[in-house]
Amino acid sequence: MPLYFFEELDRLKKEYGEEVIDFGIGDPDLPTDERIIEALCEASKNPRYHKYSPYQGFRELRLKIKEWYEKRFEVKLDEDKEVLVLIGSKEGLSHLPYVILDEGDYAIIPSPSYPAYKNACRMAKAEIYEVFLPEENDFYPDLSSIPDEILMRTKIFYINYPNNPTGQTTNPEFFKEILKLAEKYDFLVVNDFVYSEIYYKEPPESILKYDTEKKFSIEIHSFSKTFNMTGWRLGFCVGNHEVVDNLLKFKSTIDNCQFGAIQEAGIKALSLADEIGKKMRNIYKKRKEKVLEFLKNKNIEFFEPKATFYIWAKPPENSFDFCINTLKNTKVLITPGEGFGEGGRDFMRFSLTVSDDKIKTALERLDMLL
């Protein structure tokens, strides 16, 4: 396995010292809401949570997920068959290949995309087919470009809308098209939905709204991005009951689900989702506007994100060289696009998980370089 890309970025960041301003990894800089922390502290005193957690997660959290999904996405779930608590979304995304793929099956991975998809499928000994997200197609894959012989052997197709790294959001027509293909070739569509609450215009929709019987799709969520809970490691999977059941069987051999008090904090977080989501969107919108104004003044081409807290832009020279030179000369870390696959080679990604003061300082440093 190659060194995990974001681990390498972290190494570079340490190499250049504490003065580095990190536009690299998407780790929210803002603290977890005090009410969520209080819920954790109180629940941690409950002896109920000092024992192993149920493999599927506590039913109270699954019921809250069901309630939130129906309210937010107009999707009804069965909390006992179609909801599974995860130790973070990355855990679920990375374990899915082991319960879906046999050696030699194909996994279709978008390029650019979150590196965990591809790495996990490699470890499960699957064949990988990368489908590009071309700029001219608004960063959606051209499904008609995928060879029939690949589709016939495909068992899993990862998508991620709202999209990291491009900032593109959900599209009902695309959802309908990919679900039609999934039905024809009998594969699972996995929507990495962790940025569902970080948007700037219309609220993103769930693919499950278009797969009403949940035959061909699942979605994976995280508490990390919306609630600033990356270190808490809490997420969940919803959708096709057979996939949820098989993932549960796999997980039951390797973990005992997340600490119950953290799950209790997750219940509190979901009860505050509207309030916290609105607050976070306002903060990221202001940061986005500052960075976009700077890029525009420097004649750097960018793609205004409809969602997520990322900005996908084109550097004035080779992406990797530009980002490394920027780090060396200004101590500002920007992610080179090739870290997300071949489809990202001509791009770079800014993460807006940086305080306003640091954004101001970073742009002043970049101003002297560009």
Secondary structure by P-SEA (a helix, b strand, c coil): ccccaaaaaaaaaaaacccccccccccccccccaaaaaaaaaaaacccccccccccccaaaaaaaaaaaaaaccccccccccccccccaaaaaaacccccccccbbbbbcccccaaaaaaaaaabbbbbbbbbccccccccccccccaaaaaaccbbbbbcccccccbbbbaaaaaaaaaaaaacbbbbbbcccccccccccccccccccccccccbbbbbbccccccccccccccccccaaaaaaaaaaaaaccccccaaaaaaaaaaaaaaaaaaaaaaaaaaaaaaaaaaaaaaacbbbbbcccccbbbbbccccaaaaaaaaaaaccbbbbcccccccccccbbbbbccccaaaaaaaaaaaaacc
